[in-house]
């Protein structure tokens, strides 16, 4: 489970930027939180709003860059322990509107939980080379973290766990030491960390090819759950089959006691999107994975988007701590009936073309009080009260037509 992710000097982000999945002490939707006894609760969802070009996608790309950098070398050698659900490697590109930043590394830091431990992993990259890398872990509820390894350029320092294993520290400058260890050794602490990275799901529905990557299964239980979800969402499908010869998916419907089949390619864009997304979401919910999706709302009716969100915020459905992080332009779901204030984030550019993010919970009104939990979030956002002022408001006020 993701606790916190921070990065700096990546694409449109120059300064250190922190995205937090740790729940704040607010009263709304407390039953949806991911809880661990004697430890802070985590959020099941996070949504990022903002104008085009504000940095929403680059925030997700930063997290995807870290994950794919760790996972790709292992996957290329077919050493991965879990099935991967991601599209492509994201390269570490520095902030380009500042000469000084171009000469500095891109830095990532992530805190996540798995099993009985919380891990901190840091990675610095410049010109595709690893400049620094650190892995620490702490027992949940414990006070002192244990040092696993530390890397500074070519120098690698090992903690007691790895010293006992006698691992080799000669690693390619372009490969994370974590990936190197996962490829060459079977060490429980490394395996646990590597499997967490491999479990992360990365999807971008800004890419049309994402809708063509269908992961439906003939497994009876999987099919049953898929059909239940599709019908709950108003898509009246009684069955589906996969034609191996044609490499085609057919959906079956019953009309006037007669069954009809329609190939996937002839379905509506919205149905295609759901058929592509639901298997991924089901796997995430069944295995407690983190799902990162750019433009989840594309081609989805707002009611269907709400349903997807509810799958993660319903603790009876989300029993294993799955998390969903996505970008959206859909104002109809920016409601106090859908999200907690700390689950809503905004991305926007400052006057120096530097992206920044902040949560709705962090915003203060003119009287220095926080935005009320009963406020009309969507209306106030369109009025420009939250800072990430959408261009739509300028147009509505006449500014865009002068």
C-alpha positions in Angstrom: 0.0 0.0 0.0 1.3 3.4 -1.0 1.8 5.8 1.9 3.6 8.7 0.3 5.4 9.6 -2.9 7.7 12.6 -3.5 9.9 13.7 -6.4 11.7 16.7 -7.9 13.2 17.8 -11.1 10.9 15.7 -13.3 9.4 17.1 -16.5 7.2 20.1 -15.5 8.0 19.7 -11.8 11.1 21.5 -10.6 10.6 21.7 -6.8 10.1 18.8 -4.4 6.5 17.6 -4.8 4.7 15.4 -2.3 1.7 13.3 -2.9 0.2 11.7 0.2 -2.1 8.7 0.7 -2.0 9.0 4.5 -5.5 10.0 5.8 -5.9 13.2 7.7 -7.9 13.5 10.9 -11.2 14.5 9.2 -14.6 12.9 9.9 -15.9 12.1 6.4 -16.0 8.6 5.1 -13.9 7.1 7.8 -15.3 3.6 7.1 -13.7 3.7 3.7 -10.1 4.0 5.0 -7.5 1.3 4.9 -6.7 0.6 8.5 -3.8 -1.1 10.2 -3.9 -1.5 14.0 -1.6 0.9 15.8 -0.7 2.6 12.6 -1.9 5.5 10.5 -4.9 4.9 8.1 -4.4 5.2 4.4 -6.7 6.5 1.6 -8.2 4.0 -0.9 -8.5 6.6 -3.7 -6.8 9.8 -4.9 -8.0 12.0 -7.8 -6.0 14.8 -9.5 -7.9 17.6 -11.3 -6.5 20.6 -13.1 -6.3 22.4 -16.4 -4.7 20.9 -19.5 -0.9 21.3 -19.2 -1.1 21.8 -15.5 0.9 18.7 -14.6 -1.8 16.0 -13.8 -0.3 13.5 -16.2 3.3 14.3 -15.2 2.5 13.5 -11.6 1.4 10.0 -12.6 4.3 9.7 -15.0 6.7 10.5 -12.2 5.4 7.6 -10.1 5.3 5.4 -13.3 8.9 6.3 -14.0 10.1 5.1 -10.6 8.1 1.9 -10.9 9.1 1.1 -14.4 12.8 1.9 -13.8 12.8 -0.8 -11.0 10.7 -3.3 -12.8 11.8 -3.3 -16.4 15.3 -4.8 -16.0 13.8 -7.7 -14.0 11.0 -8.2 -16.5 13.4 -8.1 -19.5 15.2 -11.1 -18.0 11.9 -12.8 -17.2 12.8 -12.7 -13.5 9.6 -11.0 -12.3 7.6 -12.7 -9.5 4.2 -11.3 -10.3 2.2 -10.7 -13.5 2.9 -7.1 -14.8 0.2 -4.8 -15.9 1.8 -1.7 -17.4 2.3 -0.2 -20.8 5.8 1.2 -21.2 8.9 2.5 -19.4 8.8 6.2 -18.6 12.2 7.9 -18.8 13.5 10.4 -16.2 13.5 13.8 -17.8 14.5 16.9 -15.8 12.8 20.3 -15.6 13.8 22.1 -18.8 12.8 25.7 -18.1 15.8 26.2 -15.9 19.5 25.7 -16.9 20.5 24.7 -13.3 17.8 22.0 -13.1 19.0 20.4 -16.4 22.4 19.7 -14.7 20.8 18.0 -11.7 19.5 14.5 -11.2 15.8 13.6 -11.0 15.0 12.3 -7.5 12.2 10.0 -6.3 11.3 8.9 -2.8 8.5 6.5 -1.9 7.1 5.1 1.3 4.9 1.9 1.1 3.7 -0.9 3.3 3.7 -4.6 2.6 3.2 -7.3 5.2 4.4 -6.2 8.6 6.8 -3.5 7.3 6.9 0.0 5.9 9.7 0.6 3.4 11.4 3.8 2.2 13.0 3.7 -1.2 15.0 6.6 -2.7 16.3 6.8 -6.3 18.3 9.5 -8.1 18.7 9.4 -11.9 20.7 11.6 -14.3 21.4 10.8 -18.0 19.9 7.3 -17.4 22.5 6.6 -14.7 21.7 5.9 -11.1 23.3 8.7 -9.0 22.0 7.5 -5.6 19.8 4.8 -4.1 18.6 3.9 -0.7 16.4 1.2 0.8 15.3 1.2 4.5 12.5 -0.6 6.3 10.7 -0.3 9.6 8.5 -2.7 11.5 4.9 -1.4 11.6 4.6 0.3 15.0 8.4 0.3 15.4 10.6 3.3 16.0 14.0 2.7 14.4 14.3 1.9 10.7 16.8 -0.8 9.5 19.2 0.1 6.8 19.1 -2.4 3.9 21.5 -0.6 1.5 22.8 2.8 0.5 24.3 3.7 -2.9 26.1 6.9 -3.8 27.4 6.8 -7.3 29.6 3.7 -7.6 29.9 3.2 -3.8 27.4 0.8 -2.2 27.0 0.3 1.5 25.2 -2.8 2.8 23.1 -3.2 5.9 23.4 -6.3 8.1 20.7 -8.3 6.2 22.6 -8.1 2.9 26.1 -8.4 4.6 25.0 -11.9 5.8 24.1 -12.8 2.2 27.5 -11.9 0.8 26.0 -10.1 -2.2 28.0 -8.7 -5.1 28.0 -4.9 -5.2 29.4 -4.5 -8.8 26.3 -3.3 -10.7 25.8 -1.5 -14.0 25.6 2.3 -13.5 22.2 2.3 -15.3 20.6 -0.4 -13.2 19.0 0.1 -9.8 20.8 -2.0 -7.2 17.3 -3.2 -6.1 16.7 -4.7 -9.5 20.1 -6.2 -9.6 19.5 -8.0 -6.3 16.0 -9.2 -7.4 17.5 -10.7 -10.6 20.5 -12.4 -9.0 19.4 -13.4 -5.5 16.4 -14.8 -3.6 16.5 -12.6 -0.4 13.1 -12.3 1.4 13.4 -8.6 2.1 14.3 -7.8 -1.6 11.6 -10.2 -2.9 9.0 -8.4 -0.8 10.0 -5.0 -2.1 10.3 -6.1 -5.7 6.9 -7.8 -5.7 5.3 -4.6 -4.4 6.7 -2.7 -7.3 5.7 -5.4 -9.7 2.1 -5.4 -8.3 1.6 -1.8 -9.3 -0.8 -1.3 -12.3 -0.1 1.5 -14.8 -2.7 2.5 -17.4 -3.2 5.5 -19.6 -6.5 5.9 -21.4 -5.1 8.9 -23.2 -3.4 6.1 -25.3 -6.1 4.4 -27.5 -4.1 1.1 -27.4 -5.0 0.7 -23.8 -8.6 -0.1 -24.7 -7.4 -2.9 -27.0 -5.5 -4.7 -24.3 -8.2 -7.0 -23.1 -7.5 -9.2 -20.1 -10.8 -11.1 -19.7 -10.6 -14.8 -18.7 -12.7 -17.9 -19.2 -12.3 -18.8 -15.5 -15.8 -19.3 -14.3 -15.5 -17.2 -11.1 -13.8 -14.4 -12.9 -16.5 -14.4 -15.6 -19.2 -14.4 -13.0 -17.8 -11.3 -11.3 -17.3 -9.6 -14.6 -20.9 -10.2 -15.7 -22.2 -9.0 -12.3 -20.2 -5.8 -12.5 -21.2 -5.1 -16.2 -24.9 -5.6 -15.4 -24.6 -3.5 -12.2 -23.3 -0.8 -14.5 -26.3 -1.1 -16.9 -24.6 -3.1 -19.6 -27.0 -6.1 -20.0 -24.6 -8.9 -21.0 -25.5 -12.5 -20.2 -22.3 -14.1 -21.2 -19.1 -13.6 -23.2 -16.7 -15.9 -25.1 -13.2 -15.7 -26.5 -12.8 -17.0 -30.0 -9.1 -18.2 -30.1 -9.0 -18.6 -33.8 -10.2 -15.1 -34.5 -8.5 -13.7 -31.5 -11.8 -11.9 -30.8 -14.1 -11.3 -27.8 -17.8 -11.7 -28.3 -20.5 -10.4 -25.8 -23.8 -12.2 -25.6 -27.1 -10.4 -25.0 -30.6 -11.9 -24.6 -33.5 -10.1 -26.3 -37.0 -11.5 -26.5 -35.7 -14.9 -25.3 -33.2 -15.0 -28.1 -29.4 -14.7 -27.7 -27.3 -12.4 -29.9 -23.5 -12.0 -30.1 -21.7 -8.8 -30.9 -17.9 -8.6 -31.4 -15.9 -6.4 -29.1 -14.9 -4.1 -32.0 -18.5 -3.3 -32.7 -19.3 -2.3 -29.1 -19.6 1.4 -28.0 -16.5 3.3 -26.9 -17.8 3.3 -23.3 -18.4 -0.5 -23.3 -14.9 -1.1 -24.8 -13.4 1.1 -22.1 -15.2 -0.8 -19.3 -14.3 -4.2 -20.8 -10.7 -3.1 -20.9 -10.6 -1.6 -17.4 -12.7 -3.9 -15.3 -10.4 -7.0 -15.4 -7.5 -4.8 -14.3 -9.5 -3.3 -11.5 -10.8 -6.8 -10.4 -7.2 -8.1 -10.2 -6.2 -5.1 -8.2 -9.1 -5.5 -5.7 -8.4 -9.3 -5.4 -4.7 -8.8 -4.7 -4.5 -5.4 -3.0 -2.7 -3.7 -5.8 -2.0 0.0 -6.5 -3.7 1.2 -9.7 -2.4 4.3 -11.5 -4.7 5.4 -14.4 -4.4 8.5 -16.5 -7.8 9.9 -17.8 -9.9 7.2 -16.2 -13.0 9.2 -16.9 -12.4 9.3 -20.7 -15.5 7.8 -22.5 -17.1 6.8 -19.2 -20.5 8.0 -18.1 -20.2 9.9 -14.8 -22.4 7.2 -13.1 -20.0 4.5 -14.3 -17.0 6.5 -13.0 -18.7 6.8 -9.6 -19.3 3.0 -9.6 -15.6 2.4 -10.2 -14.6 4.8 -7.4 -17.1 3.1 -5.0 -15.4 -0.3 -5.7 -12.3 1.0 -3.9 -14.1 3.1 -1.2 -16.4 0.2 -0.2 -14.4 -1.7 2.5 -16.6 -4.8 1.9 -15.5 -4.9 -1.7 -12.0 -3.6 -1.2 -10.9 -6.1 1.5 -7.2 -6.2 0.7 -6.2 -2.6 0.7 -6.2 -1.8 -3.1 -5.7 1.8 -4.0 -6.7 3.9 -7.0 -4.9 7.0 -8.2 -6.2 8.7 -11.3 -6.5 11.9 -13.2 -9.9 13.4 -14.2 -11.7 16.3 -15.9 -15.1 15.1 -14.7 -16.6 17.8 -12.5 -19.8 15.7 -11.8 -17.8 13.5 -9.4 -16.0 16.3 -7.6 -18.6 16.0 -4.8 -18.5 15.7 -1.1 -20.7 12.7 -1.5 -18.0 10.9 -3.5 -14.6 12.0 -2.0 -13.0 13.1 1.2 -11.3 16.4 1.1 -7.8 14.8 1.4 -8.6 12.5 -1.6 -9.0 15.4 -4.0 -5.8 17.0 -5.4 -5.1 19.8 -7.9 -2.2 20.3 -10.3 -1.4 23.7 -11.8 1.4 25.7 -13.3 2.9 28.7 -11.5 4.2 31.8 -13.3 7.6 30.1 -14.0 5.9 27.1 -15.7 6.6 24.9 -12.7 3.9 22.4 -11.8 2.7 22.1 -8.2 0.1 20.0 -6.5 -2.0 20.4 -3.3 -5.0 18.7 -1.8 -8.4 20.2 -1.2 -7.8 19.6 2.5 -4.7 22.0 2.4 -6.6 24.9 1.0 -7.6 27.7 3.4 -10.4 30.2 2.9 -10.0 33.9 3.4 -10.8 33.5 7.1 -7.9 30.9 7.2 -10.4 28.1 7.8 -10.3 24.9 5.7 -12.8 24.3 3.0 -16.0 22.9 4.6 -16.7 19.3 4.1 -20.3 20.2 3.0 -19.1 22.7 0.3 -20.0 22.4 -3.3 -16.5 21.4 -4.4 -17.2 21.4 -8.2 -18.9 24.8 -8.1 -16.1 26.4 -6.0 -13.5 24.9 -8.3 -15.1 26.4 -11.4 -15.3 29.7 -9.6 -11.5 29.6 -9.3 -11.5 29.4 -5.5 -9.1 26.4 -5.4 -6.2 28.0 -7.3 -6.0 25.5 -10.1 -8.2 27.9 -12.1 -9.6 26.1 -15.1 -9.7 28.0 -18.4 -13.4 27.3 -18.6 -14.1 29.8 -15.9 -12.2 32.5 -17.8 -14.3 31.7 -20.9 -17.5 31.8 -18.9 -16.6 35.2 -17.5 -15.8 36.6 -20.9 -12.1 36.5 -20.5 -11.6 33.9 -23.2 -13.7 35.8 -25.9 -12.0 39.2 -25.9 
